[in-house]
Amino acid sequence: MDVAVQAEGLRKSFGSTKALDGLDLTVPHGTILGLLGPNGAGKTTAVRILTTLLIPDAGRAFVAGVDVLADPTKARRLIGLTGQFAALDDYLTGRENLIMFGRLYHLSRAEAKRRADQLLERFDLTDAAGRLAKTYSGGMRRRLDIAASLIARPPVLFLDEPTTGLDPRSRLGMWEVMEGLVRDGTTMLLTTQYLRGSRPIGRLDRGHRRRPCHSRGNVERPQGSGRRHSPRAGRRVRRGGGPCGRDHAEGRRRHGADPGRS
């Protein structure tokens, strides 16, 4: 198995608070792994460690075979990161924002413009390319922010709660965007706190993975879909199938909902 992201025994404490307590996870190349958990579960801490922004107290982490702790500079060349809040300049247009990010990644001016136009078309933002970012809706800002993280064509993308604050329609559109990226070969690790809205695979609570699930290439659809889709092989697995699906169903029952309904 070609592994794109791997964590082994990650531990991190802030004072007396354990944010991560022996986290293990594996994300094969060209798949998506979602980490579901409430606020304070350690999701953002895990992402910050995997993206070289935070040093763990113990454990190891690898991205595309690169040891994140031993060679963070090399690891940064292989990843894109979209945080919880959009890293955009509100007083630049959408196109100007992407060109700026391209220049920061040392693309030539001409290449930065070409790449910006490609991403604006891909994320359905061409018509709004000349508008200031501050006039964008929440869903448009999120799409532009993800586009910026892809400007240098990273093989691995980290998304920290990409659908937080979005309305149901925008959330559905965001999942469709993420599905498309995975179909094209991008490896993705994302975090979310929406049990009903995303149905990701791995559950994180108080720094622990609740079940030893690994990414299977499945992008779980928002509520109303009724099935889990595989972007790689076009397979459809009924919700509740396999240990990860059973874990989701158990969670729904604990919340007083029928796991077979959205």
Backbone hydrogen bonds, N-H to C=O, Kabsch-Sander energy under -0.5 kcal/mol:
donor,donor_aa,acceptor,acceptor_aa,energy
3,V,1,M,-0.9
4,A,27,V,-2.5
5,V,27,V,-1.7
6,Q,62,F,-2.4
7,A,25,L,-2.6
8,E,60,R,-2.8
10,L,23,L,-2.4
11,R,58,A,-2.2
12,K,20,L,-2.0
14,F,17,T,-2.9
15,G,13,S,-0.6
17,T,14,F,-1.8
18,K,16,S,-0.6
19,A,12,K,-2.2
19,A,17,T,-0.8
20,L,12,K,-2.1
21,D,207,G,-2.2
22,G,10,L,-1.6
23,L,10,L,-2.5
25,L,7,A,-1.8
27,V,5,V,-2.8
29,H,2,D,-3.6
31,T,28,P,-1.2
33,L,188,M,-2.3
35,L,190,L,-2.8
36,L,34,G,-0.6
36,L,202,G,-3.4
37,G,192,T,-1.8
41,A,38,P,-1.8
46,A,42,G,-2.2
47,V,43,K,-2.1
48,R,44,T,-2.7
49,I,45,T,-1.9
50,L,46,A,-2.4
51,T,47,V,-1.6
52,T,49,I,-1.6
53,L,48,R,-2.3
54,L,48,R,-1.2
57,D,11,R,-2.7
58,A,11,R,-1.3
60,R,8,E,-2.2
62,F,6,Q,-2.8
63,V,66,V,-2.3
64,A,4,A,-3.9
66,V,63,V,-2.1
68,V,61,A,-2.4
68,V,66,V,-0.6
69,L,61,A,-0.5
71,D,67,D,-2.6
75,A,71,D,-1.9
76,R,72,P,-2.2
77,R,73,T,-0.9
77,R,74,K,-0.6
78,L,75,A,-1.6
79,I,76,R,-0.8
80,G,156,V,-1.9
82,T,158,F,-2.5
83,G,81,L,-0.5
88,L,86,A,-1.1
90,D,88,L,-0.8
92,L,89,D,-1.8
94,G,128,A,-0.6
94,G,131,R,-1.5
95,R,129,A,-2.1
97,N,93,T,-2.4
98,L,94,G,-1.8
99,I,95,R,-2.4
100,M,96,E,-2.4
101,F,97,N,-2.1
102,G,98,L,-2.3
103,R,99,I,-2.3
104,L,100,M,-2.1
105,Y,101,F,-1.5
106,H,103,R,-1.8
107,L,102,G,-2.6
112,A,108,S,-2.9
113,K,109,R,-1.9
114,R,110,A,-2.2
115,R,111,E,-2.8
116,A,112,A,-2.2
117,D,113,K,-2.2
118,Q,114,R,-2.1
119,L,115,R,-2.3
120,L,116,A,-2.5
121,E,117,D,-1.9
122,R,118,Q,-2.3
123,F,119,L,-2.5
124,D,121,E,-1.3
125,L,120,L,-3.6
126,T,120,L,-0.8
128,A,125,L,-0.8
129,A,126,T,-1.4
131,R,128,A,-1.7
133,A,92,L,-2.6
134,K,90,D,-1.7
135,T,132,L,-1.9
136,Y,133,A,-1.7
141,R,137,S,-2.5
142,R,138,G,-2.0
143,R,139,G,-2.1
144,L,140,M,-2.5
145,D,141,R,-2.4
146,I,142,R,-2.3
147,A,143,R,-2.4
148,A,144,L,-2.1
149,S,145,D,-1.4
150,L,146,I,-0.7
150,L,147,A,-1.0
151,I,148,A,-1.1
153,R,150,L,-2.2
156,V,78,L,-1.5
157,L,187,T,-3.0
158,F,80,G,-2.7
159,L,189,L,-2.4
160,D,82,T,-2.8
161,E,159,L,-0.9
161,E,191,T,-0.9
164,T,161,E,-1.1
166,L,163,T,-1.8
171,R,167,D,-2.7
172,L,168,P,-2.2
173,G,169,R,-2.2
174,M,170,S,-2.1
175,W,171,R,-2.0
176,E,172,L,-1.9
177,V,173,G,-1.9
178,M,174,M,-2.3
179,E,175,W,-2.3
180,G,176,E,-2.0
181,L,177,V,-1.9
182,V,178,M,-2.0
183,R,179,E,-2.4
184,D,180,G,-1.4
185,G,182,V,-1.8
186,T,181,L,-2.2
187,T,155,P,-2.4
188,M,31,T,-2.6
189,L,157,L,-2.2
190,L,33,L,-2.3
191,T,159,L,-1.9
192,T,35,L,-2.3
195,L,193,Q,-0.9
198,S,194,Y,-1.0
199,R,194,Y,-0.7
199,R,195,L,-0.8
202,G,34,G,-2.4
204,L,36,L,-3.5
205,D,208,H,-2.4
207,G,41,A,-2.6
208,H,205,D,-1.4
210,R,203,R,-3.0
210,R,208,H,-0.5
213,C,211,R,-2.2
215,S,26,T,-1.5
219,V,229,H,-2.4
220,E,218,N,-0.7
221,R,227,R,-0.7
225,S,222,P,-1.6
228,R,237,V,-1.8
229,H,219,V,-1.4
230,S,235,R,-2.0
232,R,217,G,-0.5
234,G,230,S,-1.6
237,V,228,R,-1.9
238,R,236,R,-0.5
239,R,226,G,-0.8
241,G,238,R,-2.0
245,G,241,G,-0.8
246,R,242,G,-2.4
247,D,243,P,-1.9
248,H,244,C,-1.9
249,A,245,G,-2.5
250,E,246,R,-2.7
251,G,247,D,-1.9
252,R,248,H,-2.2
253,R,249,A,-2.3
254,R,250,E,-2.1
255,H,251,G,-1.1
256,G,253,R,-1.9
257,A,252,R,-2.6
261,R,258,D,-2.2
